[in-house]
């Protein structure tokens, strides 16, 4: 019987539960953008984030998601204001 095996498993489970995953499904760490357009912006990226194509796709997906949220909020405001009439 292994001594301390149970606590070791709990720590491993916690590490897995706290892991942030990249859009591609790999574990991600926090990184920072150094381009003129988004200088200093922090984001999560996996070991492949330096691949320019993947990084550009991640930024595009993030921007599209942000635009979608803004449009949904605007739509909700329009509906809410219409219902007040």
C-alpha positions in Angstrom: 0.0 0.0 0.0 1.3 3.4 -1.0 1.5 6.0 1.8 0.1 9.4 0.8 -1.3 8.2 -2.5 -4.8 9.6 -1.7 -3.6 13.1 -1.1 -1.5 13.0 -4.2 -4.5 12.1 -6.3 -6.5 15.0 -4.8 -3.8 17.5 -5.7 -3.7 16.1 -9.2 -7.5 16.4 -9.5 -7.4 20.0 -8.2 -4.7 20.9 -10.8 -6.8 19.5 -13.5 -9.9 21.3 -12.3 -8.1 24.6 -12.2 -6.5 24.2 -15.6 -7.7 26.7 -18.3 -8.0 25.1 -21.7 -7.2 26.8 -25.0 -9.7 27.0 -27.8 -7.9 24.0 -29.3 -8.4 22.0 -26.1 -4.8 22.0 -24.8 -3.9 23.4 -21.4 -3.3 27.1 -21.6 -1.2 29.6 -19.6 -1.6 33.4 -19.5 0.3 35.3 -22.2 0.6 38.9 -23.3 0.2 40.4 -26.7 3.1 42.5 -28.0 1.6 43.8 -31.3 0.7 47.5 -31.9 -3.0 46.8 -32.2 -3.5 45.0 -28.8 -0.3 46.0 -26.9 -0.2 44.5 -23.4 -3.5 42.6 -23.7 -3.4 39.4 -21.7 -4.9 36.1 -22.9 -4.7 32.4 -22.3 -2.7 30.5 -24.9 -1.5 26.9 -25.2 2.0 25.7 -26.3 1.0 26.3 -29.9 -0.2 30.0 -29.4 3.0 31.3 -31.1 1.8 29.7 -34.3 0.7 32.9 -36.1 -2.3 31.3 -37.8 -3.7 29.8 -34.6 -3.0 33.1 -32.7 -4.8 35.1 -35.4 -7.8 32.8 -35.3 -8.0 33.0 -31.5 -8.1 36.8 -31.7 -10.7 36.7 -34.5 -12.9 34.3 -32.5 -12.5 36.5 -29.4 -13.5 39.7 -31.4 -16.4 37.9 -33.0 -17.6 36.7 -29.6 -17.3 40.2 -28.2 -19.3 41.7 -31.1 -22.0 39.0 -30.7 -22.4 39.9 -27.0 -22.7 43.6 -27.9 -25.3 42.9 -30.5 -27.3 40.7 -28.2 -27.2 43.4 -25.6 -28.4 46.0 -28.1 -31.2 43.7 -29.2 -32.3 43.2 -25.6 -32.3 47.0 -25.1 -34.4 47.5 -28.3 -36.9 44.8 -27.2 -37.1 46.2 -23.7 -37.7 49.8 -24.9 -40.3 48.6 -27.4 -42.2 46.8 -24.7 -42.3 50.0 -22.6 -44.3 51.7 -25.3 
